[in-house]
Amino acid sequence: MTTRMGTGGLWSSAIECLGYGAGFYTCTFVNVAEKGEASVTLTTRGAVVKVTAIECLVQTERPGCRPD
């Protein structure tokens, strides 16, 4: 699954997800800028992505990023 994360950036990241019932997934993602975990819920309007943990690898000063 590939989805655009709701972190204010323009990047997309391939995410690996484990399904928990109809349309609910817990996922991990990694790209050159960030890595972390998210929940994804599939709805009739599309995927709702909620980032639950994030570590910034490039712009560590961004709000919400925790240091390595």
C-alpha positions as CSV (number, residue, x, y, z in Angstrom):
1,M,0.0,0.0,0.0
2,T,1.3,3.5,-0.8
3,T,-0.4,6.5,0.7
4,R,0.3,10.2,1.3
5,M,1.0,10.8,5.0
6,G,-0.7,13.7,6.7
7,T,2.4,15.4,8.1
8,G,2.3,18.6,6.0
9,G,4.9,17.4,3.5
10,L,4.5,16.5,-0.1
11,W,6.1,13.1,0.0
12,S,4.6,9.7,-0.2
13,S,6.0,6.6,1.5
14,A,5.5,3.0,1.0
15,I,4.0,1.6,4.2
16,E,3.8,-2.0,5.4
17,C,0.5,-2.7,7.1
18,L,-1.0,-5.5,9.3
19,G,-4.8,-5.7,9.1
20,Y,-7.0,-5.7,12.1
21,G,-10.6,-6.3,11.0
22,A,-12.5,-4.7,8.1
23,G,-10.6,-1.7,6.9
24,F,-8.3,-1.0,9.9
25,Y,-4.5,-1.4,9.7
26,T,-1.5,-0.6,11.8
27,C,1.5,0.3,9.6
28,T,5.1,1.2,9.6
29,F,6.7,3.6,7.1
30,V,10.2,4.7,6.2
31,N,11.7,7.0,3.6
32,V,14.8,9.2,3.4
33,A,13.2,11.9,5.5
34,E,11.2,10.1,8.2
35,K,10.2,6.8,9.7
36,G,7.5,5.8,12.1
37,E,4.2,4.1,12.6
38,A,0.6,5.0,11.6
39,S,-2.9,3.7,11.7
40,V,-4.8,3.5,8.4
41,T,-8.6,3.2,8.2
42,L,-10.2,2.7,4.9
43,T,-13.5,4.5,4.4
44,T,-15.8,5.2,1.5
45,R,-14.0,8.6,1.1
46,G,-10.6,7.0,1.0
47,A,-7.8,6.2,3.5
48,V,-7.6,8.1,6.8
49,V,-4.0,8.1,8.0
50,K,-3.1,8.9,11.5
51,V,0.6,9.1,12.3
52,T,1.1,7.6,15.8
53,A,5.0,7.8,16.0
54,I,7.5,9.7,13.9
55,E,11.2,10.1,13.8
56,C,12.6,12.7,11.4
57,L,15.9,11.7,9.7
58,V,16.5,14.9,7.8
59,Q,14.6,17.9,9.3
60,T,14.9,17.0,12.9
61,E,13.7,20.5,14.0
62,R,10.2,20.0,12.5
63,P,7.4,20.1,15.1
64,G,6.3,16.7,16.2
65,C,9.6,15.0,15.4
66,R,11.4,13.2,18.0
67,P,15.2,13.1,17.8
68,D,17.1,9.9,16.9
